[in-house]
Amino acid sequence: MDLSTEKTQDFWFFIEKYIKKYEKLILTILLAVSFLYITYKVLSYGFMPSDDALRHIGFAMRDNPEWADVLVIEDKFNIDHNAGWHQVLRFLRKTFDLNQYDLLAISVGGLFLLLNFFGAITAPTAVSWCIALLLVLVFDGEVLMRSLRGRPYIVSSIATLVVLRLWALGNKENESVPWLQKNWVKNLLTIIALSLGVWIHGTWYIFLLIPFAFLLAGRTKEALKLTGFVILATIIGALLTGHFSDFLYYHFVVPFTIYSEETYNNILVSENWSGMQSVSWMIFFVIIIALSIYKNKKTLNELIYDPAFMLTWLCWAGSIKIARFWVDWGRMGLLFWTAYRVDELIKSSASLKKPRVRYCLTVFIIICLIFMCSHDGQGRFTGTTKIQPIDFHGQYTGDALEGWAPEPGGIVYNDSMGTFYLHFFTYPHAPWRYIMGFEVGIMKPEDKKVARNIDYYEEAEEYLPWVEKMTEKDRIITVKGKLKLPDIEWKKASKYFWIGRLKKKSE
């Protein structure tokens, strides 16, 4: 060993000597600051999700609303199926006097931080969670964007991580946490996590994937117990909404309504698309499994008895039919499983016991994670800021749109969900309704037929059934430009939106 190497080693061992006792605390602070910075950076771009987060906030801005006050829908679907999330947002709004932009920051940033906080505490170490997240991001950058959507499914993802932590591990992994050895603690935490997921998110039936994964892993006793907990949590969550029977009815009927519709797959919302997930995940699994077998003497037999592994592949297979199985639940199983494999590899590595390697690698991982999560490549964060709503209040356009806003009691005939999301968020108290909201499947049959024909044929004549129903109070809002429709006059209302109204009789 030459003198320079010896001095370098002395330096790193000197550092280790003085911070050894505080390593976990320092690391915790670094990671907390890192995720806070990522959240701040993303929000600083003006990032605004383009989907359901906006309608949740718009709905929470109103007191005691019904969806029939906002949308033209069938009576049987006039149910608040995300009651828990709306109650949380409404409580925050009233308690802290927040506006919709404050609630948006809380939804996007708060849920992102909450997901990673629970990811860190359900993983063997916070570092292993960060490494797992970094590895998965290399293969699938959409993991990050999905966790920044500000939607209540993130609470269900968190509940999934908690349940896997409580039930999927062996005795060795739980020895370091004595209170987890007590069954009543595990049972209570499981019921709380699942109940919050049901109350806030609503899709209670998706939690049945967890006991099914345990059953496939040969852990029948735990599978039966978890099935009972899912049923109990569904009852508790439904009761918390204050609309027990309506809640259960909606979440049982609507999925069948949506998925039984005979239509083209590509005109459904993207998370309901069919199609096999990328085969690149095969490469990911092969690498992690090969390392585990080589370094930690794992066997393939151990994999098929791992509920997290089985949940991941169960959701991957389910995504061949419906993509959402993978994007919201399969990825959680993947992150959880990967974090534990990473931890095993770290413990078996002699190099990582050296302070120089350990400290430098940790800093490198944190920096890479920050860069991966906060860059605005291809305008993924700033892109949404270009799509501005129509300025009905004349804040920027003055009286240029005077007389063009939908009138009280009117209907906006919009041909895209994005139009509804953006304008309902911007004008949550507007005295008009939208023909198309957050799901085409809940529209009235005649309106749903028009919407599907517009998506499929993309011809102006497909709007005629709506034009025939229009009154002077109503408006058409489209991003497809000035449509050639009889008796309709048009005005370009913003960079992307055109607004149409019936011509006055005198004309």
C-alpha positions, -999 to +999 in steps of 0.1 A: +000+000+000+015+034-010+015+064+012-013+083-006-037+053-003-028+049+034-035+086+040-068+084+021-079+054+042-069+072+073-091+101+063-122+079+057-116+059+089-112+092+108-145+104+094-162+071+104-148+073+139-165+106+146-199+100+129-204+063+134-229+068+162-248+093+141-248+076+107-285+067+108-295+102+120-273+119+094-286+097+066-322+102+077-317+140+076-301+138+041-328+117+027-356+138+042-340+170+028-335+152-006-372+143-009-383+177+003-361+193-023-375+170-050-410+179-040-402+217-039-385+215-073-414+197-090-439+222-076-417+251-085-421+242-122-458+249-118-465+212-124-502+204-124-515+169-130-539+167-159-564+143-145-584+133-114-564+153-088-580+184-103-616+172-100-610+159-065-599+194-055-627+211-074-652+188-056-637+195-022-640+233-028-677+229-027-698+222+005-721+192+005-720+188-033-734+160-055-718+150-088-752+156-104-746+193-096-714+192-117-720+166-144-748+153-166-748+117-155-771+088-148-789+090-114-774+056-103-739+070-105-746+102-085-724+089-056-693+103-041-671+072-045-640+090-031-657+104-001-628+099+023-604+119+002-629+147-004-635+148+034-598+151+041-594+179+015-625+197+026-613+196+062-579+211+052-596+238+032-619+249+060-593+245+088-565+264+071-585+286+047-569+271+016-577+277-020-575+251-048-539+258-056-529+252-020-548+219-020-531+209-053-497+214-036-508+193-007-522+166-029-492+163-052-463+170-027-480+156+004-489+122-011-455+119-028-437+125+005-461+102+023-455+074-001-417+076+001-419+080+039-438+047+042-416+031+016-386+040+037-400+026+069-414-006+054-382-013+036-353-028+056-335+005+055-342+039+040-312+035+017-324+002+003-357+019-006-339+047-024-317+023-043-348+002-052-366+034-064-336+045-084-332+011-101-369+010-110-368+045-123-340+035-147-364+009-162-396+029-159-397+067-154-435+066-152-431+053-116-422+088-106-450+106-125-476+082-112-465+090-076-469+127-083-505+125-096-519+137-063-546+111-064-560+089-036-548+056-051-515+065-035-530+058-001-540+023-014-504+019-025-492+029+009-516+004+026-502-023+003-466-016+014-477-017+051-495-050+047-466-065+029-442-053+057-464-068+084-472-102+068-448-110+039-416-112+058-401-142+078-393-142+115-357-132+109-367-099+093-391-091+121-367-100+150-354-064+150-389-050+157-401-068+188-436-053+188-443-068+154-441-102+171-474-094+188-503-106+167-528-080+180-505-052+169-501-067+134-539-073+131-548-038+143-523-020+120-535-041+091-571-032+097-562+005+100-541+006+069-567-012+048-596+008+062-579+041+054-573+028+019-609+019+014-623+051+029-599+074+011-595+057-023-626+035-025-616+005-047-618-020-019-619-050-042-583-044-054-570-053-019-581-089-025-550-092-047-529-093-015-544-124+000-545-140-034-507-134-037-503-151-003-524-180-014-502-184-045-471-183-023-485-213-004-493-193+028-529-203+030-534-194+067-523-158+062-543-156+030-575-165+048-568-141+076-560-112+052-592-119+033-611-115+065-593-082+072-601-069+037-638-076+042-638-060+077-618-030+064-643-026+035-672-024+060-653+001+082-643+022+052-678+022+038-692+033+072-667+061+074-680+076+042-714+081+057-730+064+026-725+027+033-748+011+007-742+037-020-705+034-016-705-004-019-730-003-048-709+022-068-677+002-065-694-030-074-715-018-103-693+008-120-663-015-127-686-039-145-702-011-164-669+002-176-652-030-184-682-047-200-686-019-225-679-031-260-656-004-274-621+001-287-594-002-262-575+029-274-603+052-266-605+042-229-585+061-204-549+050-205-548+033-171-575+009-183-557+000-216-549-036-223-515-047-233-485-066-219-461-046-199-426-041-212-405-073-214-376-052-200-389-061-166-377-097-174-342-083-176-346-065-143-358-096-125-332-118-140-304-095-129-317-091-093-325-129-090-291-139-104-273-116-079-293-129-050-285-165-060-248-158-065-242-135-036-267-147-010-272-183-019-309-178-026-329-205-043-356-202-069-378-222-045-376-193-020-391-169-047-423-189-052-429-187-014-424-149-014-459-131-014-443-098-025-428-115-055-460-133-063-480-100-060-456-084-084-461-111-111-498-114-104-502-077-112-479-079-142-500-107-156-532-088-148-519-058-166-521-077-199-559-071-196-560-039-175-528-018-172-538-004-138-530-037-121-493-030-127-490+007-126-506+011-091-501-022-073-476-043-092-450-015-089-455-014-051-448-051-048-418-047-071-403-018-050-409-037-018-394-069-031-364-051-047-357-031-015-352-064+005-330-080-022-309-048-023-305-049+015-293-085+013-268-076-013-255-047+007-250-069+038-232-095+018-208-070+002-173-067+018-166-035-001-195-017+014-181-022+049-153+002+039-163+038+050-150+053+018-171+031-004-201+033+019-202+071+022-193+079-014-218+054-028-246+068-005-240+103-016-238+092-052-272+074-049-288+105-033-275+128-060-287+105-088-321+101-072-325+139-069-314+143-106-337+115-118-367+129-099-364+166-104-352+171-140-378+185-165-367+164-194-391+167-224-412+192-204-427+164-182-434+190-154-436+223-173-456+209-202-489+212-184-484+249-177-488+256-214-525+245-213-543+274-197-581+273-190-604+298-206-604+331-188-641+335-182-635+361-154-616+384-178-586+386-155-563+386-185-586+390-215-607+418-202-641+418-219-629+398-249-650+368-238-680+388-225-711+368-233-692+336-241-692+320-207-718+293-201-748+308-184-762+297-150-780+264-154-762+258-187-743+227-199-708+226-213-706+201-241-670+191-239-654+164-260-625+156-236-621+148-200-591+172-198-614+201-205-636+192-175-606+186-152-590+219-159-621+241-159-638+224-129-605+229-109-603+266-120-640+274-115-652+249-088-683+271-080-693+277-116-732+275-121-730+251-151-725+214-156-703+193-179-715+167-203-683+146-199-666+143-166-640+118-152-655+087-168-674+082-200-690+051-185-712+071-161-726+094-188-762+090-199-764+064-226-773+088-255-744+111-245-720+083-241-728+071-276-721+106-290-688+108-270-676+074-283-685+083-319-666+116-316-635+097-304-638+071-331-649+090-362-634+125-353-660+142-376-679+174-369-712+157-377-709+135-347-716+166-325-750+171-341-770+152-314-755+176-288-761+207-310-798+197-313-801+197-275-783+230-269-800+261-255-788+296-254-773+289-219-751+261-232-717+261-248-694+237-267-658+237-256-633+218-277-596+216-284-602+204-320-606+239-335-635+256-352-660+228-361-683+232-391-717+229-372-750+245-382-763+273-360-731+275-340-708+305-338-672+302-326-645+321-307-610+311-300-610+314-262-574+305-254-543+290-270-559+255-271-596+260-265-624+270-288-659+279-275-691+276-294-726+289-288-759+290-306-763+319-330-788+345-318-821+343-335-818+377-350-788+364-370 
